[in-house]
Amino acid sequence: MRLSNYRFAVETTLFSSATLEEALESCSRCGFDEIEIGLTHFDACAAIVSETLKLRELLSLKGLEIAALFALPGWKPFSRVKTSLGLSSPIEGDRISAVRQMRKALTAARRLECHRIASELSGDMENPSASRRSFIKSVYELLPGLEDAGVTIFFEAHPGDFIEDSFDAVALLSSFDSERVRYNYCMAHTFSLGHSPKEIIENAKAILGYLHMADTLRPERIFFAPTYTPKVKPHLHMIPGEGDVDFKEAFASLEEIGFDGYLTIQPFSNFDDPVRAARTAKSRMLRLLADLK
C-alpha cells in the first residue's frame, strides 16, 4: 500500500457558516495541510485582485496550501443564483461569458500559485448534443491559457449535467488529448454515474487525477416528495462509511491503477458539525488505506 501516493485535502465549503479566515483555521485544526477553496468563500470566476491577495495572505498565515480552486461559471455562489449553463451552455452569448469567467478563475489560480481547478460539466441535460458542442468549443478556447499557466481543470460529471454517465464523461474529456483536461470522480455521485466504483476508476485511470470523497445513500433510499419523480436523482454528501458507496472497492481500485492524486473530503451533509465530519472522514480513509494488503 503506497500511502505516500495520496494527498489529502478538505473543501472549505464544509465550513460554510464560518468566515474565510475561520474556515481556514478550522481546516488547519482538523489536521489538513492542503485545502480546496470552495464557492462559499471565494468565487474564482469573479474575484478581484484584492480578494485574491487576501486569500493568499491568509493561506500563508495559516500554513496552508491549495489543492485546487473550485470554479463554476454561470453560478453566483454568494447569492446562490444560476445565471447560465456555463461552459456547456447552448446559448452562445452565455457560453462566451462562461469562458471569460473561467479565464478569470485561471488568473486567480496563477496569482495563488495553484495548478488545479475543479469544475463541473454543467450544460442542459435536455439538450445534450448542443451542450456537448458548446463544451468542446469552450475547452478548446481555454486550452492555450491552461497550457501557458500550467493549470489543469478536473471536470466532474455532476447529477443534472448534460452528461451524467462516468464512461461518457471520460470519453469526452479524453478526446482533447491534453494533460490540462482531466477527470474528477466525485464518489457522492456514484449512483448517478452509471457504474461501480471499480468500473469508474478503471475506466478513468488514464485521466483520473482528483477525487471528491463523500458517501451517499442509493437514490431509492433517500426520501423525497412522493407526488413527483425528480428529474435529477437525489444524493447526499455523507462521511465515508456511513452510506452505500463501496469505499473498500474504490481504494483497492485506486491501488491497482497506482493513483497518485488528491483525495478531497466533502461531507457536506454535516454542516451542523463540520469539525467532527472532517476529522472522522480523514481518519476513516486512512484506516481503509492502511487495511489494504
C-alpha positions in Angstrom: 0.0 0.0 0.0 1.5 3.3 -1.1 0.1 5.8 1.4 2.6 8.3 0.3 1.0 8.5 -3.1 -2.2 10.0 -1.7 -2.6 13.7 -0.9 -5.5 14.7 1.5 -7.4 17.9 1.4 -10.7 19.2 2.6 -13.1 21.6 0.8 -13.8 24.8 2.7 -17.5 24.7 1.8 -17.8 22.2 4.7 -17.3 25.3 7.0 -19.8 27.4 5.1 -21.2 29.1 8.2 -17.8 30.5 9.1 -15.8 33.4 7.6 -13.0 32.6 5.2 -10.4 33.1 7.9 -12.3 30.9 10.4 -12.8 28.2 7.8 -9.1 28.1 7.0 -8.3 27.9 10.8 -10.7 25.0 11.1 -9.2 23.2 8.2 -5.8 23.5 9.8 -7.0 22.4 13.3 -8.6 19.3 11.7 -5.1 18.2 10.5 -5.1 19.3 6.9 -2.2 21.0 5.2 -4.0 21.4 1.9 -7.5 22.6 1.0 -9.8 23.1 -1.9 -11.2 26.6 -1.9 -15.0 26.2 -2.3 -17.5 28.6 -3.7 -18.9 29.7 -0.4 -15.7 31.5 0.5 -14.1 32.6 -2.8 -15.7 33.0 -6.3 -12.7 32.4 -8.5 -14.8 33.3 -11.6 -15.4 36.8 -10.3 -12.7 37.5 -7.7 -10.9 40.9 -7.9 -7.2 41.2 -7.3 -7.5 42.4 -3.6 -9.7 39.4 -2.8 -7.2 37.0 -4.3 -4.3 38.7 -2.5 -6.2 38.5 0.8 -6.7 34.8 0.3 -3.0 34.3 -0.4 -2.1 36.1 2.7 -4.5 34.1 4.9 -3.2 30.8 3.5 0.3 31.8 4.3 -0.7 32.8 7.9 -2.4 29.5 8.4 0.4 27.4 6.8 -2.0 26.0 4.2 -1.5 25.2 0.5 -4.2 25.0 -2.2 -5.0 21.6 -3.7 -7.5 23.2 -6.1 -9.8 26.1 -6.7 -13.4 25.2 -7.4 -14.7 27.3 -10.3 -18.1 27.2 -11.8 -19.0 29.7 -14.5 -22.7 30.6 -14.6 -23.2 30.4 -10.9 -23.2 33.2 -8.4 -22.3 31.5 -5.1 -22.9 34.3 -2.7 -26.5 34.9 -3.9 -27.0 31.2 -5.0 -28.3 32.2 -8.4 -27.6 30.3 -11.6 -27.2 32.8 -14.4 -26.3 30.4 -17.2 -25.5 26.8 -18.1 -21.8 27.6 -18.0 -19.1 26.4 -20.5 -21.7 24.0 -22.0 -24.5 26.5 -22.5 -26.2 26.1 -25.9 -26.7 29.8 -25.8 -23.6 31.3 -27.4 -23.6 34.6 -25.5 -23.8 32.7 -22.2 -21.1 30.3 -23.3 -18.7 33.2 -24.3 -19.4 34.8 -20.9 -18.6 31.5 -19.1 -15.3 31.2 -20.9 -14.4 34.7 -19.8 -15.3 33.8 -16.2 -13.1 30.7 -16.4 -10.2 32.7 -17.7 -10.7 34.9 -14.7 -10.5 31.8 -12.4 -7.3 30.9 -14.3 -5.8 34.3 -13.5 -6.7 33.8 -9.8 -5.1 30.4 -9.8 -1.9 31.8 -11.2 -1.8 34.5 -8.5 -2.3 31.9 -5.9 0.3 29.6 -7.4 -2.4 26.9 -7.7 -2.1 24.4 -10.6 -5.5 22.7 -10.3 -9.1 23.9 -10.9 -12.1 21.7 -10.1 -15.3 22.2 -12.1 -18.4 20.6 -13.5 -19.6 19.8 -17.0 -22.8 21.7 -16.4 -24.9 22.2 -19.6 -28.5 21.2 -20.4 -29.5 17.6 -19.7 -32.5 18.1 -22.0 -30.2 19.2 -24.9 -27.1 17.1 -24.6 -25.9 17.4 -28.2 -25.9 21.2 -28.2 -24.3 21.2 -24.8 -21.6 18.9 -25.9 -20.7 21.1 -28.9 -20.6 24.1 -26.6 -18.4 22.4 -24.1 -15.9 21.2 -26.8 -15.7 24.7 -28.2 -15.2 26.3 -24.8 -12.4 23.9 -23.7 -10.5 24.4 -27.0 -10.7 28.1 -26.4 -9.3 27.7 -22.8 -6.5 25.2 -23.7 -3.9 27.8 -24.7 -4.3 29.6 -21.4 -4.2 26.4 -19.4 -1.0 25.3 -21.2 0.6 28.7 -20.6 -0.3 28.8 -16.9 0.4 25.1 -16.2 -3.0 24.7 -14.8 -5.2 21.6 -15.1 -9.0 21.6 -15.0 -10.6 18.5 -13.4 -14.2 18.1 -14.6 -16.7 16.0 -12.8 -20.0 14.7 -14.2 -22.5 16.1 -11.7 -26.1 14.9 -11.4 -28.1 17.1 -13.8 -25.3 17.9 -16.1 -25.5 17.2 -19.9 -23.5 14.1 -19.2 -24.1 12.1 -16.0 -22.6 8.8 -17.0 -18.9 8.5 -16.0 -17.8 6.5 -19.1 -19.3 9.1 -21.4 -17.7 11.9 -19.4 -14.3 10.2 -19.6 -14.6 9.6 -23.3 -15.3 13.3 -23.9 -12.5 14.6 -21.7 -10.1 12.1 -23.2 -10.9 13.3 -26.7 -9.0 16.6 -26.0 -5.7 14.6 -25.6 -4.4 17.1 -23.1 -2.8 16.8 -19.7 -4.7 20.0 -18.9 -8.1 18.4 -19.1 -8.7 15.5 -16.7 -11.4 13.8 -14.7 -12.6 14.3 -11.1 -14.5 11.3 -9.7 -16.9 12.6 -7.0 -17.8 9.5 -5.0 -21.0 11.0 -3.7 -22.3 10.9 -7.2 -21.6 7.2 -7.7 -25.2 6.1 -8.1 -25.7 8.7 -10.8 -22.6 7.8 -12.8 -23.9 4.5 -14.1 -21.2 2.2 -12.9 -19.5 0.7 -9.8 -16.5 2.5 -8.1 -14.2 -0.2 -9.6 -15.5 0.3 -13.1 -15.4 4.1 -12.8 -11.8 4.1 -11.6 -10.5 1.5 -14.1 -12.2 3.3 -17.0 -10.9 6.7 -16.0 -7.4 5.6 -15.0 -5.6 7.4 -17.8 -7.1 10.8 -16.9 -8.1 10.4 -13.3 -6.2 12.8 -11.1 -8.6 14.0 -8.4 -11.4 12.6 -6.2 -14.1 14.2 -4.1 -14.6 12.0 -1.1 -18.1 11.7 0.4 -20.6 8.9 0.8 -24.3 8.8 -0.1 -27.3 6.5 0.1 -28.7 4.9 -3.0 -31.3 7.3 -4.5 -34.2 4.9 -3.7 -33.2 5.2 -0.1 -33.4 9.0 0.0 -36.8 10.3 0.8 -38.4 13.0 -1.4 -41.9 14.1 -2.0 -43.8 11.1 -3.4 -46.1 13.2 -5.6 -43.5 13.6 -8.3 -40.4 12.0 -9.7 -37.3 14.3 -9.7 -35.5 14.8 -13.0 -32.2 14.7 -11.2 -31.5 11.8 -8.9 -31.1 12.9 -5.2 -27.8 12.3 -3.5 -26.1 13.2 -0.2 -22.5 14.1 0.9 -22.1 11.9 4.0 -19.0 10.9 5.9 -17.3 7.9 4.1 -18.6 4.7 5.6 -22.0 6.0 6.6 -23.7 5.4 3.2 -23.9 2.8 0.4 -20.8 3.6 -1.6 -18.2 0.8 -1.5 -15.1 2.6 -0.4 -13.1 -0.6 0.1 -13.6 -1.4 -3.6 -12.7 2.1 -4.5 -9.4 2.2 -2.6 -8.4 -1.2 -3.8 -9.0 0.0 -7.4 -7.0 3.2 -6.8 -4.2 1.0 -5.6 -4.4 -1.2 -8.7 -4.1 1.8 -11.1 -1.3 3.4 -9.0 -3.3 6.5 -8.3 -1.2 9.4 -7.0 -3.6 12.3 -6.9 -5.8 14.1 -4.4 -8.5 12.8 -2.1 -10.5 15.9 -1.1 -13.1 15.5 1.7 -16.6 16.9 1.0 -19.1 15.6 3.7 -21.5 18.5 3.2 -24.3 16.7 4.8 -22.6 17.5 8.1 -22.7 21.3 8.1 -24.0 21.1 11.7 -20.7 19.6 12.9 -18.1 20.2 10.3 -15.0 19.7 12.5 -16.1 16.2 13.6 -17.0 15.4 10.0 -13.6 16.4 8.6 -11.7 14.6 11.3 -13.8 11.4 11.1 -13.7 11.3 7.3 -9.9 11.6 7.2 -9.3 9.0 9.9 -11.7 6.5 8.1 -9.9 7.0 4.8 -6.5 6.5 6.5 -7.8 3.3 8.1 -9.2 2.0 4.9 -5.9 2.6 3.1 -4.0 1.0 5.9 -6.1 -2.1 5.7 -5.2 -2.7 2.1 -2.8 -5.5 1.5 
